[in-house]
Amino acid sequence: MDLKQIHELIKIVNKSNIGEISIEDKDGKVTIKQKEEPVINVAAPQHQVYTTSSPAPAPVAAPAAPVVATPAKADNYITIKSPMIGTFYRRPSPDKPIFAEIGTEVAPGKVVCIIEAMKLFNEIESEISGTIVKILVDDASPVEYDQPLFLVEPA
């Protein structure tokens, strides 16, 4: 098989839905594989602010998050959940104060933590007014989409 015939086969494979073709003759064997579509990763701009009700992309399959026991009075509490997959941080940097502790009063727009995703640090804001009664995630630990982060007693 000569080079011209191979180029013709490549054109045919590219125009069709054929994933792979192999041809063998007395001179040898040629295998042509369809090029896979490239994966495009799009990153959000740095310091983008997410709120707890913003839509987020579907999560990639990952291990299930551990079940966290909540106090008996949990019916009255509102949960602040992670809007994305990433690493949970309670402070903006190691030398800065913690955003929210148990007993901290929160209001809509108040930053309660940061979630790092793909080297971008996203401030997570509260959408409710109240008092934080429980922190459900350890600092610098991975979180999943929609994983509970804080329990808040509404004001």
KELUM-981652 format. One record per residue: x, y, z of N, C-alpha, C in turn. Coordinates in pm, 1 decimal, padded with zeros to 6 digits. Each point is the difference from the previous one (the first is absolute). Layout:
! residues N
{pt {X, Y, Z}, {X, Y, Z}, {X, Y, Z}}
...
***
This chain:
! residues 155
{pt {00086.5, -00116.7, 00000.0}, {-00086.5, 00116.7, 00000.0}, {00091.5, 00123.4, 00000.0}}
{pt {-00030.4, 00092.9, -00089.6}, {00085.5, 00118.7, -00008.4}, {-00057.9, 00114.4, 00082.4}}
{pt {00077.6, 00105.3, 00011.3}, {-00035.5, 00114.5, 00084.4}, {-00128.9, 00068.3, -00046.4}}
{pt {-00021.5, 00005.1, -00130.0}, {-00121.3, 00064.4, -00052.9}, {-00125.7, -00075.3, 00045.2}}
{pt {00007.2, -00133.0, -00003.8}, {-00114.1, -00081.1, 00044.0}, {-00025.9, 00019.3, 00150.1}}
{pt {00106.7, 00011.0, 00077.7}, {-00014.9, 00021.2, 00144.4}, {-00066.6, 00134.1, 00026.8}}
{pt {00040.6, 00104.4, -00072.0}, {-00063.6, 00132.2, 00014.8}, {-00148.0, -00004.4, -00036.7}}
{pt {-00034.1, -00075.0, -00103.9}, {-00140.2, -00014.4, -00038.1}, {-00079.8, -00067.8, 00112.2}}
{pt {00058.2, -00104.1, 00059.6}, {-00066.6, -00068.2, 00111.6}, {-00020.1, 00093.8, 00118.4}}
{pt {00100.3, 00080.8, 00028.9}, {-00010.9, 00095.7, 00111.7}, {-00115.0, 00096.3, -00025.6}}
{pt {-00013.1, 00050.0, -00121.9}, {-00110.4, 00092.2, -00033.7}, {-00135.4, -00068.4, 00018.0}}
{pt {-00008.7, -00124.8, -00043.5}, {-00126.9, -00074.5, 00012.4}, {-00036.4, -00019.6, 00147.1}}
{pt {00098.8, -00038.7, 00082.9}, {-00025.0, -00022.1, 00142.2}, {-00040.8, 00130.3, 00067.7}}
{pt {00066.9, 00111.4, -00033.6}, {-00032.4, 00129.1, 00060.9}, {-00141.3, 00046.7, -00034.4}}
{pt {-00048.9, -00032.6, -00121.4}, {-00133.7, 00044.3, -00040.9}, {-00110.4, -00092.3, 00050.8}}
{pt {00037.3, -00116.8, 00048.7}, {-00100.6, -00096.7, 00044.2}, {-00003.4, -00009.0, 00152.3}}
{pt {-00087.6, -00086.3, 00048.4}, {-00008.8, -00026.4, 00143.2}, {00081.8, -00122.8, 00039.8}}
{pt {00085.7, -00044.8, -00089.3}, {00082.2, -00117.3, 00028.3}, {00104.0, 00038.7, 00103.7}}
{pt {00013.2, -00079.2, 00105.1}, {00096.7, 00029.5, 00105.3}, {00139.6, -00049.2, -00033.7}}
{pt {00007.1, -00114.6, -00070.1}, {00129.6, -00059.9, -00029.9}, {-00014.7, -00092.7, -00119.7}}
{pt {00103.4, -00003.0, -00083.8}, {00001.2, -00091.8, -00114.5}, {00139.7, -00059.2, -00011.7}}
{pt {00006.9, -00128.9, -00028.1}, {00127.7, -00068.1, -00021.6}, {-00003.7, -00068.0, -00135.6}}
{pt {00107.9, 00017.7, -00076.9}, {00009.3, -00063.1, -00131.3}, {00135.1, -00070.7, -00006.4}}
{pt {-00005.3, -00123.6, -00047.3}, {00122.0, -00079.4, -00008.9}, {00014.3, -00052.3, -00143.1}}
{pt {00118.8, 00013.2, -00055.6}, {00030.1, -00058.8, -00130.7}, {00136.9, -00066.3, 00006.3}}
{pt {00051.6, -00038.9, -00113.9}, {00126.8, -00073.2, -00002.1}, {00118.0, 00082.3, 00050.2}}
{pt {-00010.8, 00136.0, -00007.4}, {00109.9, 00086.9, 00041.8}, {-00003.3, 00032.9, 00149.1}}
{pt {-00112.4, -00018.7, 00063.2}, {-00008.8, 00032.1, 00142.2}, {-00142.2, 00031.4, 00042.4}}
{pt {-00009.8, 00059.3, 00116.7}, {-00130.5, 00030.2, 00058.6}, {-00004.7, 00148.1, 00036.5}}
{pt {-00114.3, 00066.4, -00027.2}, {-00020.7, 00141.2, 00034.0}, {-00124.8, 00009.4, 00085.7}}
{pt {00011.4, 00069.2, 00114.2}, {-00114.6, 00024.2, 00087.5}, {-00018.8, 00150.4, 00012.4}}
{pt {-00121.4, 00044.9, -00026.4}, {-00031.8, 00143.0, 00010.1}, {-00108.5, 00014.2, 00105.2}}
{pt {00027.7, 00084.6, 00100.0}, {-00095.8, 00024.0, 00107.8}, {-00050.8, 00142.2, -00008.1}}
{pt {-00129.0, 00015.2, 00021.6}, {-00062.0, 00132.5, 00002.8}, {00052.9, 00077.5, 00119.8}}
{pt {00035.6, 00122.5, -00020.4}, {00049.5, 00085.0, 00109.3}, {-00115.6, 00029.0, 00095.1}}
{pt {00025.6, -00017.0, 00131.1}, {-00103.1, 00029.3, 00099.6}, {-00014.9, 00149.8, 00015.6}}
{pt {-00121.5, 00041.8, 00035.3}, {-00024.4, 00142.7, 00023.5}, {00081.9, 00046.6, 00118.9}}
{pt {00062.3, 00115.6, -00008.5}, {00078.5, 00048.7, 00113.8}, {-00090.9, 00039.3, 00115.7}}
{pt {00049.0, -00019.3, 00120.0}, {-00072.0, 00040.3, 00119.2}, {00039.4, 00143.2, 00030.7}}
{pt {-00098.7, 00086.8, 00012.5}, {00027.4, 00140.7, 00027.0}, {-00040.2, 00030.4, 00142.5}}
{pt {00095.1, 00046.8, 00080.6}, {-00027.2, 00039.2, 00137.6}, {-00014.4, 00150.3, 00004.1}}
{pt {-00110.2, 00045.8, 00054.7}, {-00023.5, 00142.4, 00011.9}, {00005.4, 00035.7, 00147.5}}
{pt {00084.3, 00095.9, 00034.0}, {00014.2, 00041.8, 00139.6}, {-00074.2, 00130.4, 00021.9}}
{pt {-00062.7, 00013.3, 00116.9}, {-00068.2, 00123.1, 00036.1}, {00104.1, 00106.1, 00033.0}}
{pt {-00034.2, 00129.4, -00015.5}, {00096.5, 00104.3, 00034.5}, {00033.9, -00004.7, 00148.3}}
{pt {00121.8, 00045.3, 00034.3}, {00042.0, -00002.5, 00139.1}, {-00091.5, 00087.2, 00084.4}}
{pt {-00015.2, -00040.7, 00125.5}, {-00078.5, 00072.2, 00100.4}, {-00146.7, 00011.8, -00038.7}}
{pt {-00049.8, -00092.7, -00077.7}, {-00141.8, -00000.4, -00031.2}, {-00075.5, -00038.2, 00126.4}}
{pt {-00110.9, 00065.9, 00024.0}, {-00077.1, -00024.9, 00121.2}, {-00117.4, -00089.6, -00035.5}}
{pt {-00016.5, -00108.9, 00074.6}, {-00111.7, -00091.0, -00017.7}, {-00089.2, 00008.8, 00122.3}}
{pt {-00127.8, -00011.3, -00024.5}, {-00093.1, -00005.2, 00112.0}, {-00053.3, -00141.9, 00010.3}}
{pt {-00065.0, -00029.8, 00110.3}, {-00040.7, -00138.3, 00024.1}, {-00112.1, -00046.5, -00091.5}}
{pt {-00065.9, 00088.4, -00073.0}, {-00106.6, -00045.7, -00088.3}, {00039.6, 00007.5, -00146.0}}
{pt {00124.4, 00037.4, -00030.6}, {00040.1, 00011.6, -00139.5}, {00011.3, -00137.7, -00062.2}}
{pt {-00038.0, -00011.6, -00129.9}, {00013.1, -00130.3, -00063.4}, {00146.8, -00033.8, -00019.5}}
{pt {00031.1, -00126.5, 00002.1}, {00137.5, -00044.0, -00018.3}, {00000.3, -00117.6, -00095.9}}
{pt {00114.7, -00028.1, -00061.9}, {00005.0, -00112.0, -00093.1}, {-00019.6, -00132.5, 00071.3}}
{pt {-00044.7, -00097.6, -00076.4}, {-00020.7, -00132.8, 00058.1}, {00132.7, -00053.5, 00051.6}}
{pt {-00002.4, -00062.6, 00115.4}, {00126.2, -00046.6, 00057.4}, {00054.6, -00122.5, -00073.0}}
{pt {00129.1, -00014.8, 00004.6}, {00066.2, -00117.7, -00052.8}, {-00012.5, -00109.5, 00105.6}}
{pt {-00015.2, -00123.3, -00042.5}, {-00014.2, -00108.5, 00096.2}, {00117.7, 00000.3, 00097.1}}
{pt {-00031.3, -00003.4, 00126.8}, {00102.4, 00004.3, 00104.0}, {-00050.9, -00078.8, 00120.2}}
{pt {00087.4, -00029.1, 00093.7}, {-00044.7, -00072.4, 00118.6}, {-00107.3, 00077.9, 00075.5}}
{pt {-00092.4, -00071.3, 00060.1}, {-00108.1, 00064.9, 00073.9}, {00053.7, 00072.4, 00122.7}}
{pt {-00062.4, 00112.5, 00032.0}, {00040.9, 00077.3, 00117.1}, {-00046.2, -00073.0, 00126.0}}
{pt {00074.7, 00012.8, 00108.2}, {-00040.9, -00068.5, 00122.3}, {-00130.0, 00058.8, 00055.4}}
{pt {-00077.9, -00083.6, 00065.5}, {-00124.3, 00045.2, 00060.6}, {00034.6, 00073.7, 00129.1}}
{pt {-00060.5, 00119.1, 00017.0}, {00029.4, 00080.1, 00117.9}, {-00124.3, 00003.6, 00087.9}}
{pt {00014.4, -00039.3, 00124.0}, {-00111.8, 00004.5, 00093.5}, {-00027.1, 00144.5, 00038.9}}
{pt {-00126.9, 00037.8, 00008.7}, {-00035.3, 00136.4, 00036.5}, {-00077.9, -00001.3, 00130.6}}
{pt {-00000.7, 00111.1, 00069.3}, {-00072.4, 00005.7, 00126.5}, {-00148.9, -00030.5, -00018.1}}
{pt {-00066.6, -00036.8, 00107.7}, {-00141.5, -00036.4, -00005.7}, {-00086.8, 00115.3, -00046.9}}
{pt {00042.7, 00122.7, 00028.7}, {-00077.9, 00117.6, -00035.4}, {00023.1, 00042.4, -00145.1}}
{pt {00057.8, -00086.2, -00082.2}, {00040.8, 00033.7, -00135.0}, {-00115.7, 00037.2, -00092.5}}
{pt {-00125.9, -00028.6, 00036.8}, {-00112.7, 00035.1, -00087.4}, {-00005.0, 00151.0, -00022.1}}
{pt {00038.9, 00077.1, 00097.7}, {-00008.0, 00145.9, -00009.5}, {00118.9, 00059.4, -00073.4}}
{pt {00105.0, -00078.0, -00022.6}, {00122.8, 00054.1, -00057.4}, {-00006.6, 00002.6, -00152.6}}
{pt {00071.5, 00095.6, -00054.9}, {00014.6, 00010.3, -00144.8}, {00144.6, -00036.6, -00031.8}}
{pt {00018.4, -00075.2, -00106.0}, {00134.1, -00046.3, -00037.4}, {00057.9, 00088.5, -00109.8}}
{pt {00124.3, 00041.4, 00019.8}, {00074.8, 00065.2, -00107.8}, {00078.4, -00111.8, -00065.7}}
{pt {-00022.1, -00019.1, -00131.5}, {00060.8, -00111.8, -00071.4}, {00106.0, 00050.0, -00098.0}}
{pt {00089.0, -00089.2, -00036.9}, {00105.3, 00031.7, -00096.3}, {-00058.6, 00009.5, -00140.5}}
{pt {00026.0, 00110.2, -00070.5}, {-00050.4, 00012.3, -00136.5}, {00091.1, -00065.8, -00103.6}}
{pt {00109.4, -00063.2, 00046.7}, {00095.3, -00057.8, -00094.0}, {00086.4, -00105.3, 00067.4}}
{pt {00076.1, -00068.8, -00079.9}, {00099.6, -00095.3, 00048.8}, {00130.1, 00077.1, 00019.6}}
{pt {00069.1, -00026.1, 00109.5}, {00127.2, 00068.6, 00023.1}, {00053.1, -00027.4, 00138.9}}
{pt {00087.8, 00088.8, 00045.5}, {00057.7, -00010.8, 00133.7}, {-00053.7, 00113.5, 00085.8}}
{pt {-00053.1, -00034.7, 00116.4}, {-00064.5, 00093.8, 00092.8}, {00104.8, 00065.4, 00089.1}}
{pt {-00004.4, 00133.5, 00006.8}, {00088.2, 00073.7, 00090.8}, {-00083.3, 00095.7, 00084.5}}
{pt {00030.5, 00005.2, 00129.4}, {-00073.6, 00086.8, 00092.3}, {00056.7, 00140.2, 00006.7}}
{pt {00118.4, 00024.1, -00056.9}, {00062.9, 00132.6, 00004.5}, {00061.5, 00030.2, -00136.2}}
{pt {00017.3, 00129.6, -00030.3}, {00053.5, 00037.6, -00131.9}, {00146.5, -00038.6, -00019.2}}
{pt {00077.6, -00005.0, 00107.6}, {00139.7, -00045.3, -00003.6}, {00039.0, -00040.0, 00142.1}}
{pt {00107.6, -00075.3, 00016.1}, {00035.0, -00050.6, 00133.5}, {00021.0, 00107.2, 00106.4}}
{pt {00037.8, 00120.0, -00039.7}, {00025.7, 00105.2, 00098.3}, {-00119.6, 00092.8, 00021.2}}
{pt {-00112.2, -00028.4, -00062.7}, {-00120.4, 00083.2, 00012.3}, {-00100.5, -00066.0, 00094.5}}
{pt {-00093.9, 00079.0, 00054.0}, {-00100.9, -00058.6, 00090.4}, {-00101.3, -00087.7, -00074.0}}
{pt {-00062.1, -00089.6, 00075.8}, {-00101.9, -00089.9, -00053.0}, {-00124.3, 00080.5, -00037.2}}
{pt {-00062.9, -00036.4, -00113.8}, {-00120.7, 00069.7, -00045.2}, {-00116.5, -00018.6, 00096.9}}
{pt {-00026.2, -00124.2, 00040.5}, {-00117.4, -00027.5, 00081.4}, {00028.7, -00110.1, 00102.0}}
{pt {-00037.6, 00025.5, 00125.2}, {00013.1, -00095.5, 00110.2}, {-00140.7, -00037.2, 00046.2}}
{pt {-00010.7, -00096.7, 00089.0}, {-00128.8, -00028.6, 00062.3}, {-00038.2, 00123.5, 00080.7}}
{pt {-00121.8, 00046.8, -00018.8}, {-00046.8, 00120.3, 00068.9}, {00013.1, 00126.6, -00084.0}}
{pt {00064.3, -00008.0, -00115.6}, {00014.8, 00116.3, -00087.9}, {-00134.4, 00034.5, -00062.3}}
{pt {-00033.1, 00128.6, 00004.2}, {-00121.3, 00048.4, -00065.6}, {00028.8, 00015.9, -00148.8}}
{pt {-00086.5, -00054.7, -00084.6}, {00015.1, 00015.2, -00144.4}, {-00120.4, 00072.0, -00056.8}}
{pt {00022.0, 00064.6, -00112.1}, {-00105.3, 00070.5, -00071.5}, {00023.0, -00023.8, -00148.8}}
{pt {-00101.2, 00023.0, -00082.4}, {00019.3, -00019.1, -00143.6}, {00119.4, 00082.5, -00049.7}}
{pt {00087.4, -00065.6, -00075.2}, {00117.6, 00067.2, -00054.5}, {00125.5, -00014.1, 00084.5}}
{pt {-00012.7, -00049.6, 00124.4}, {00118.3, -00015.1, 00085.1}, {00075.3, -00126.2, -00042.3}}
{pt {00130.8, 00013.5, -00023.6}, {00082.9, -00114.3, -00038.9}, {00016.5, -00091.6, 00121.0}}
{pt {-00027.6, -00130.4, -00020.0}, {00011.0, -00096.4, 00109.4}, {00118.3, -00096.1, -00018.1}}
{pt {00050.0, -00013.6, -00123.9}, {00113.9, -00087.4, -00026.2}, {00049.3, 00022.9, -00142.0}}
{pt {00104.8, -00072.7, -00035.2}, {00053.2, 00001.8, -00137.0}, {00007.3, -00144.7, -00046.2}}
{pt {-00033.4, -00022.0, -00126.8}, {00019.8, -00131.0, -00060.2}, {00093.9, 00017.8, -00118.4}}
{pt {00110.5, -00072.7, 00007.0}, {00097.5, 00005.1, -00108.4}, {-00033.9, -00108.6, -00100.4}}
{pt {-00012.2, 00042.1, -00125.9}, {-00025.5, -00094.2, -00108.5}, {00092.2, 00036.9, -00115.7}}
{pt {00084.5, -00089.9, -00037.8}, {00093.5, 00021.2, -00111.2}, {00083.6, 00126.0, 00018.8}}
{pt {00054.8, 00016.7, 00117.0}, {00089.2, 00112.0, 00035.7}, {-00072.3, 00134.7, 00005.4}}
{pt {-00132.4, -00001.3, -00000.6}, {-00078.9, 00122.2, 00015.4}, {-00066.4, -00003.1, 00137.1}}
{pt {00009.7, 00110.7, 00071.8}, {-00056.9, 00008.6, 00134.1}, {-00133.1, 00073.7, -00009.0}}
{pt {-00108.7, -00071.9, 00025.0}, {-00135.5, 00051.9, -00014.1}, {-00059.5, 00028.1, 00137.3}}
{pt {-00038.1, 00124.3, 00022.0}, {-00062.2, 00036.5, 00127.6}, {-00144.6, -00048.4, -00000.1}}
{pt {-00037.7, -00068.2, 00106.4}, {-00136.2, -00050.3, 00013.6}, {-00072.1, 00090.6, 00099.1}}
{pt {-00111.5, 00056.6, -00044.4}, {-00075.9, 00094.2, 00081.6}, {-00125.6, -00066.1, 00056.1}}
{pt {-00041.3, 00050.7, 00115.7}, {-00125.8, -00044.4, 00058.8}, {-00113.9, 00068.0, -00075.1}}
{pt {-00110.7, -00070.3, -00013.1}, {-00119.2, 00059.8, -00059.1}, {-00108.1, 00023.9, 00105.1}}
{pt {00031.3, -00033.9, 00125.1}, {-00099.4, 00009.9, 00106.1}, {00057.2, 00077.4, 00117.6}}
{pt {-00088.1, 00047.7, 00084.2}, {00040.9, 00063.8, 00124.9}, {-00018.8, -00100.1, 00112.8}}
{pt {00094.6, -00000.9, 00091.8}, {-00010.9, -00091.2, 00113.1}, {00132.4, -00016.8, 00070.8}}
{pt {00008.4, -00105.5, 00079.5}, {00119.7, -00029.5, 00078.7}, {00050.3, -00138.6, -00036.7}}
{pt {00129.6, -00011.7, -00024.8}, {00058.3, -00130.1, -00030.8}, {00002.1, -00083.1, 00128.0}}
{pt {-00060.6, -00120.7, -00007.9}, {-00005.5, -00087.2, 00116.6}, {00090.1, -00123.0, -00015.5}}
{pt {00038.5, -00030.6, -00124.2}, {00087.6, -00115.8, -00019.6}, {00076.6, 00016.5, -00131.4}}
{pt {00129.1, -00034.4, 00006.0}, {00084.1, -00003.5, -00119.2}, {00018.6, -00147.2, -00033.6}}
{pt {-00042.8, -00040.0, -00117.8}, {-00007.7, -00141.0, -00035.2}, {00121.6, -00053.4, -00075.3}}
{pt {00095.7, 00087.0, -00034.3}, {00115.3, -00041.0, -00079.8}, {00127.9, 00048.9, 00067.7}}
{pt {00103.2, -00081.5, 00000.1}, {00130.0, 00039.4, 00053.7}, {00071.6, 00091.5, -00098.8}}
{pt {00079.8, 00091.0, 00053.2}, {00077.2, 00091.6, -00082.7}, {00095.2, -00077.6, -00091.0}}
{pt {00015.1, 00048.2, -00122.7}, {00090.6, -00056.7, -00100.4}, {-00038.3, -00142.0, -00040.9}}
{pt {-00128.5, -00033.8, 00007.3}, {-00042.5, -00133.5, -00042.5}, {-00081.9, 00010.9, -00129.2}}
{pt {-00002.3, -00104.7, -00080.3}, {-00075.7, 00003.8, -00125.2}, {-00150.5, -00002.8, 00026.1}}
{pt {-00074.0, 00070.2, -00085.1}, {-00146.2, -00000.1, 00009.0}, {-00058.6, -00032.3, -00137.2}}
{pt {-00119.5, -00051.8, 00001.3}, {-00073.6, -00034.5, -00120.7}, {-00106.0, 00105.8, -00027.9}}
{pt {-00053.1, -00001.4, -00120.5}, {-00111.3, 00087.5, -00034.7}, {-00119.0, -00032.8, 00090.6}}
{pt {-00062.6, 00101.2, 00054.1}, {-00120.1, -00012.0, 00082.7}, {00026.1, -00063.0, 00137.3}}
{pt {00125.1, -00011.7, 00040.0}, {00032.7, -00054.4, 00132.8}, {-00027.3, 00106.7, 00105.3}}
{pt {-00067.8, -00034.6, 00110.5}, {-00024.5, 00097.2, 00106.6}, {00131.8, 00048.6, 00061.9}}
{pt {00010.7, 00133.0, 00016.6}, {00119.4, 00059.6, 00059.0}, {-00027.2, 00054.9, 00140.6}}
{pt {-00113.5, 00069.4, 00015.6}, {-00034.6, 00064.3, 00126.1}, {-00147.9, -00022.9, 00029.5}}
{pt {-00033.4, -00004.8, 00129.6}, {-00139.6, 00005.2, 00042.5}, {-00020.8, 00136.9, 00062.4}}
{pt {-00107.4, 00066.0, -00042.3}, {-00029.3, 00136.1, 00046.5}, {-00138.7, 00001.3, 00063.0}}
{pt {-00005.9, 00060.0, 00120.0}, {-00129.8, 00021.0, 00063.2}, {-00051.1, 00133.5, -00051.9}}
{pt {-00113.9, 00000.9, -00070.6}, {-00049.1, 00123.9, -00060.1}, {-00030.3, 00106.0, 00106.1}}
{pt {00021.6, 00126.6, -00039.0}, {-00025.1, 00111.0, 00091.8}, {-00147.6, 00033.4, 00002.0}}
***
